[in-house]
Amino acid sequence: MRRIPTSVSSFAIHILLLLASISIPFTLCQPSFPWKDGNGDLVDQVCKKTPFYDLCSSILHSNPLSPKPDLKGVALLMVNNILANATDTLSYIEGLIKQTPDRELEQSLAFCAESYIPIVKYILPQAADAISQGRFGFASYCISDALKEVSSCDKKFSGATQAPLGDRNDIVQKLVNVASAIVKLLLKG
C-alpha cells in the first residue's frame, strides 16, 4: 500500500521560512482547508456518504483543491488518485513479470497487466474527462468498468495462498468504490 505524501505541509513550511528570510511581511493564519463552507466541512459531508470514510477523508484532506471546491472537483481529485495508484500498480506488475521464474505466476501477472493497461490508458482518463464535462453517467460507467477490470485480476489469484497483488488491488478497489459513491452524488445532483 502506498503512503500518502506529506510534501504539502513541508512545502508550506519552506514558503513561510523563505518569506521570513527575505523580510516580506505576511500574516500567519490558522491553517484551514478550502473545504469549509456554510454547511460544515465538505470533505466530511462527502466522505460520510462513501463506503470508506477514513480513506476518503485522508486522501481529500491531503490534496487541497481550488479556493472554491465543489463536488465535481472532489470527484475529479479522487479519479486522479485512482489513476496514480493504478499506474503504480501496473509498474509493480511489470516488475514482477520480469523477476518471476514461475511460468504460471507470470501468466497470471500478464493477465493483470492486461487488465490494468486499459484502466490507466483509457478508462480512468475518460472518467476524468467525463467528470470535467459534466457527463456523470458516463463517468460512473467508466469507474464501474475499472472496478470490473481490477476484480478480474484479483480472481486470477483467488486460489493462491499468497496473492502478490492483494494489497494493491484492494486499495485500488476501495478507491474506486469511494469514487463511485462520489459520482453517484453528482448524478443525484
Disulfide bonds with the S-S distance in Angstrom:
Cys47-Cys56 2.04
Cys112-Cys153 2.06
